[in-house]
Each structure stands twice: as structure tokens, then as C-alpha cells.
Amino acid sequence: MEHKKLMKEAARYKKWFERYSLNPFAYDINGRKYHYVIYHGNKTSDFKGHAIISLDGGPKSEYREAVFPLKLMSLAAHNVFEVVGPRSKVLPEYFKGIIDAVETHFADDPTMREGNQLFKESMDLQVRFKGSYDEYESYYDHHILVKRQITDQDIDYTLTVLAKLDLLQFRQGLILEKLDNQFSEFFQKIMKEKKVFSTESRQFIKGMQSSKDSFEQGMAEFTYERDIMHLSEEEQIEIKKERIIKNAEKLIQDREKLLRGPAAL
């Protein structure tokens, strides 16, 4: 019943031919629940506008106050699930098959041994990446979606997870860069030695090689991360979180004219 009422309230600020999506969680201010809505075309990526709605009739100041935490959480959760999250589908077993084959058949090959050590490091990072992602996905499904409400602690945890996943992906990228530049023979032998490496292993490497252009483009965008990589992981995560917050603040400011409803100026 509440959901139907919220969708009806969200429809008040919809323009002709627009569609709209309601975030599955609310943010509480003084006992009143506020919700975030985006208006879009056929796809949610075709952004048209956004609004803060409530069934509790709070003052305009509270609608304004709710914009930042709801937008920040929306952006961070989207990036966890849609931007970095798909990498969690790369199973550590894909690495393990190659690592075991190299140890068995190329124990006397220095280049393959060194390349394999880097590949092991990449696998270890993937184990951490998948573990962090799976833990957050479970938290989101069994905590946030059950409560259908977020707190500042939920937002902070989401930012921490996003920063951590991003940094793990960056560190993996550095290893793959080194493998590709200094140990290209490692990948070449995997593709050539069909009796040693399984079809699945070779397909895994082929997939990595085929996405080389997008990989290089992604690594080129990690200029900020390269500047802070000398710091401890905890410090890097905190700096990344601050950057995410600033980016969210800028996006909200840039989209001020697209804000609708009581929160609009």
C-alpha cells in the first residue's frame, strides 16, 4: 500500500512521456521518511530529472536535507553493483587452473615462474574483491532491502566498499600491466600449449586479451589512484571516500535545475 502511494506521489512530478524509478530505501529525518525518485526515458541512463518525495509532509528544509544522503547512496550503490560489481563474476578458479598447470609443466622456466607469481598475486586480489563484493551484496539484500531505509552508517559502509573494490581493481590492473609488458611470453605460451592448458583456461586468457583496449582505457583513468598508491590501504580508502563525496556534491549541484518537487529551489 505504501509503495503505491509513493509511486502516485512520484507521478506528480513526472513530465509527458517520462518514466520514473523509485529507490528501494528511505532516509529518516526527524521521524519522517524521504525517498529518492529519478525521471528518465526508456532507459534509466536517459536521465531527465529527480525528486525527493515523502508521505509524511515534512518541511521544505528537510526535503532539501534529504537530497545529499539519498543521492550519495544511490550513486555509490549503483557503482558497486553496475560499474565495479560485474568483475566479481571472474571466479578465482579461472586463475587457479592456469597457476597449477604452470607449476606442473614449467617449473624450470624462469619467465613462466615469475609470470605465474604475478598471476597468483592477481588471483589473491580477485579473492579479496569477490569476498568484499559478495559480503556487501548480502548486506544490501538482507539488511537494507529488508529495512527499506538507510542510515548514515549504511552510507559510510557503502562508500568504504566502493572505494575498496575500486582500489583492488586498480592494483589488479597494475599486475596485469606488468604481465603484459614484461612477461608477454607468459600469455603466449598459455595460448600455444593446448595440451597443457585447458580450453577454459585459454578462453579466459583470450577474453583478457580481447578486452585489452578497454582495460588500457580504464587504467588510464586511474591517475588519481597512482598518486596515492604510496599510502596505506586504509588511507587510500579514506581519500577515495572523500573524492566520491565531492563528486556527488558536484553532480547534485550540476543537476540542481533538474530537481523537482518540494526540494527544488
Salt bridges, closest charged atoms under 4 A:
GLU2 OE2 - LYS33 NZ 3.06
GLU9 OE2 - ARG12 NH1 2.96
GLU18 OE1 - ARG260 NH1 2.75
ASP46 OD1 - LYS48 NZ 3.53
GLU62 OE1 - ARG32 NE 2.83
ASP100 OD2 - LYS96 NZ 2.90
GLU103 OE2 - LYS120 NZ 2.55
ASP109 OD2 - LYS189 NZ 2.57
ASP134 OD2 - LYS130 NZ 3.25
ASP154 OD1 - HIS143 NE2 3.36
ASP154 OD2 - LYS147 NZ 3.16
ASP156 OD1 - LYS241 NZ 2.91
ASP166 OD2 - LYS240 NZ 2.43
GLU177 OE2 - ARG226 NH2 3.18
ASP180 OD2 - LYS212 NZ 3.03
GLU185 OE2 - LYS189 NZ 3.20
GLU225 OE2 - LYS240 NZ 2.47
GLU233 OE2 - ARG128 NH2 2.78
GLU233 OE1 - ARG171 NH1 3.13
GLU238 OE2 - LYS241 NZ 3.36
ASP254 OD2 - LYS250 NZ 2.90
GLU256 OE2 - ARG64 NH1 2.96
